[in-house]
Amino acid sequence: MIGYIDCQVISSAGMPGRRTYGDPCGIARALDVIGERWGLLVVRELLLGPKRFTDLRAGLPQVGPDVLAQRLRELEQAGVVQRGKLPPPAGSRIYELTEWGRELEPVVLGLGRWGSARAPFPPGRDELGPDSLILALKTLFDPARAEGLTGAAFELRLGEDVFSLSVGRGQLDASRGPAAEPVATITAQPGVLQKVLWHGRPLPDAGVEIAGDRRAAERLLRLFPLAS
């Protein structure tokens, strides 16, 4: 694996037109691959599963289509992202992380944990997108509060986006798509759920719909205290 990573990093740093730090440190070499503006956020958007180009644009509304296409090409050339196609009847072309790209998840979550505790929200914008909200749940998950929920699966519907959540031993697993036999289904807009989780909005007045085991769902929503 180390040899493969070394090969990939050196190859990406040497691609025509790509800037490089020219530093042999592993951190610098990693940034040669994913450090271009928007690169790591593209990875963030694909951590929960493949997306079409239009879905990536929706998740990254501040990036122009040309820049996004360029970052995707660079990440594909570096071996972090690959193109695929959804099975019929959809047949849409999608982007997804390679196995190597998926290894970036703990890096992204670690940055999210650090940013949640240390960095301010950008001016005029404090609402998370659906994928960012799910990754925030993974980042802030407190396994000490999850006793009795291990093995439980939940479905979370955030607007048009559907996610499966399952509480494992010491971690929260999340993926895009419906959950198989969830104990409860939670439906809310991302901004509403964000206010319930971290801004003190009472659940009964928030407009959050819960089907199934309401007690389990309410317990789930208490597993994500803000980092301090």
C-alpha positions in Angstrom: 0.0 0.0 0.0 2.8 2.5 0.8 4.4 1.9 -2.5 1.1 2.4 -4.3 0.5 5.7 -2.5 4.0 6.9 -3.2 3.5 6.2 -6.8 0.2 7.9 -7.0 1.3 11.0 -5.2 4.5 11.4 -7.3 2.5 10.9 -10.5 -0.1 13.5 -9.6 2.5 16.1 -8.5 4.2 15.6 -11.8 1.1 16.2 -14.0 1.6 19.0 -16.5 0.2 22.3 -15.2 -0.1 21.2 -11.6 1.7 23.1 -8.9 3.7 21.3 -6.4 5.3 22.2 -3.1 8.4 20.3 -4.1 8.7 19.0 -0.6 9.3 15.3 0.2 7.3 15.4 3.4 4.2 13.2 3.3 1.9 16.1 4.2 3.2 18.3 1.4 2.9 15.4 -1.1 -0.7 14.7 0.0 -1.4 18.4 -0.5 0.1 18.1 -4.0 -2.8 15.7 -4.7 -5.8 17.2 -2.9 -4.7 20.6 -1.8 -5.9 22.6 -4.8 -8.9 24.9 -4.0 -12.2 22.8 -3.8 -10.3 19.5 -4.2 -10.9 18.3 -0.6 -14.5 19.5 -0.7 -15.1 17.4 -3.8 -13.8 14.4 -1.8 -16.2 15.5 1.1 -19.1 15.4 -1.3 -18.3 11.9 -2.5 -17.6 10.3 0.9 -21.2 9.1 1.3 -21.5 7.6 -2.2 -21.3 8.4 -5.9 -22.8 11.6 -7.4 -23.6 13.0 -10.8 -21.9 16.2 -11.9 -25.1 18.1 -11.3 -25.3 16.7 -7.7 -21.8 17.9 -7.0 -22.7 21.4 -8.3 -25.7 21.4 -5.9 -23.5 20.4 -3.0 -20.8 23.0 -3.9 -22.8 26.0 -5.2 -19.9 28.4 -4.9 -17.7 26.6 -7.4 -18.1 27.2 -11.1 -18.7 24.3 -13.5 -15.3 24.7 -15.3 -13.4 24.7 -12.0 -15.3 21.7 -10.7 -14.7 19.8 -14.0 -11.0 20.6 -13.7 -10.8 19.4 -10.1 -12.5 16.2 -11.0 -10.1 15.6 -13.8 -7.1 16.2 -11.5 -8.5 13.9 -8.8 -9.2 11.2 -11.4 -5.7 11.5 -12.8 -4.3 11.2 -9.2 -6.3 8.0 -8.6 -8.6 9.6 -5.9 -11.8 9.7 -8.0 -13.1 7.5 -10.8 -16.0 7.8 -13.2 -18.8 5.2 -13.3 -22.3 4.7 -14.5 -25.5 4.0 -12.6 -27.3 0.7 -13.5 -30.4 0.9 -15.7 -32.9 2.4 -15.8 -31.1 5.5 -14.7 -27.8 5.0 -16.6 -26.4 8.3 -15.4 -22.7 8.9 -15.4 -21.4 9.5 -11.9 -18.2 10.2 -10.0 -17.1 8.2 -7.0 -14.1 7.8 -4.8 -11.6 5.0 -5.5 -10.6 2.7 -2.6 -7.6 5.0 -2.1 -9.8 8.0 -2.1 -12.0 6.5 0.6 -9.0 6.3 2.8 -9.3 10.1 3.1 -12.5 9.8 5.3 -10.7 10.0 8.7 -8.6 13.0 7.4 -11.8 14.8 6.3 -13.6 14.0 9.6 -10.5 15.1 11.6 -10.5 18.4 9.8 -14.2 18.8 10.5 -13.7 18.1 14.1 -11.0 20.7 14.4 -12.9 23.2 12.4 -16.1 22.7 14.4 -14.2 23.6 17.6 -11.8 26.3 16.3 -13.0 28.0 13.1 -16.0 30.5 12.8 -18.8 30.2 10.3 -18.4 32.2 7.1 -20.2 35.6 7.1 -23.9 35.3 6.2 -24.0 31.5 6.0 -24.3 29.0 8.8 -26.6 26.3 7.3 -25.0 23.0 6.3 -25.8 21.1 3.2 -27.2 17.5 3.5 -23.8 15.8 3.0 -22.0 18.2 5.3 -24.7 17.6 8.0 -24.3 13.8 7.8 -20.5 14.2 8.0 -20.9 16.5 11.0 -22.9 13.7 12.7 -20.1 11.3 12.1 -17.6 13.9 13.3 -19.4 14.7 16.6 -20.8 11.3 17.4 -20.3 10.4 21.1 -20.2 6.6 21.5 -20.5 7.0 25.3 -24.1 8.2 24.9 -25.0 5.4 22.5 -25.5 2.5 25.0 -28.4 0.4 24.0 -28.5 1.7 20.4 -25.7 -0.5 19.0 -26.9 -2.3 15.9 -29.9 0.0 15.4 -30.5 1.4 11.9 -32.2 4.7 11.1 -33.3 6.4 8.0 -32.8 10.2 7.7 -34.6 12.1 5.0 -33.3 15.6 4.5 -35.4 17.2 1.8 -34.9 15.1 -1.3 -31.8 13.4 0.1 -32.1 10.1 1.9 -29.4 8.6 4.2 -29.0 5.4 6.1 -27.5 5.7 9.6 -26.4 2.8 11.8 -24.9 2.9 15.3 -21.9 0.5 15.6 -19.5 -0.1 18.3 -17.8 3.2 18.9 -18.9 4.8 15.6 -21.7 6.0 13.4 -21.9 4.5 9.9 -23.6 6.5 7.2 -24.3 6.1 3.6 -26.5 7.6 0.9 -29.8 5.7 0.2 -32.6 4.2 2.2 -32.0 2.1 5.3 -32.9 -1.6 5.5 -35.5 -2.2 8.2 -34.9 1.1 10.2 -36.1 1.3 13.7 -37.2 4.9 13.0 -37.3 7.3 10.1 -36.6 11.0 10.7 -37.7 13.6 8.1 -36.6 17.2 8.3 -35.0 20.0 6.3 -31.3 20.2 6.9 -31.4 23.7 8.5 -34.3 22.6 10.8 -32.4 19.6 12.0 -29.3 21.6 12.5 -31.2 24.0 14.8 -32.6 21.0 16.8 -29.2 19.4 17.2 -27.0 22.4 18.0 -29.0 25.5 18.5 -31.5 24.5 21.2 -34.7 24.3 19.1 -37.2 22.1 20.9 -38.0 19.0 18.9 -41.8 19.1 19.4 -41.9 22.6 17.8 -39.3 22.1 15.1 -41.3 20.4 12.4 -39.3 17.2 12.5 -41.3 14.1 11.6 -40.5 10.8 13.2 -42.0 7.5 12.2 -41.4 4.3 14.1 -39.6 4.2 17.5 -39.8 7.8 18.5 -37.8 7.2 21.7 -34.9 5.6 19.8 -35.0 8.5 17.3 -34.9 11.1 20.1 -31.9 9.2 21.7 -30.1 9.2 18.3 -30.5 13.0 18.1 -28.7 13.4 21.4 -25.6 11.6 20.3 -23.9 14.6 18.6 -22.8 17.2 21.2 -20.8 20.2 19.8 -17.1 19.9 20.1 -15.5 22.0 22.8 
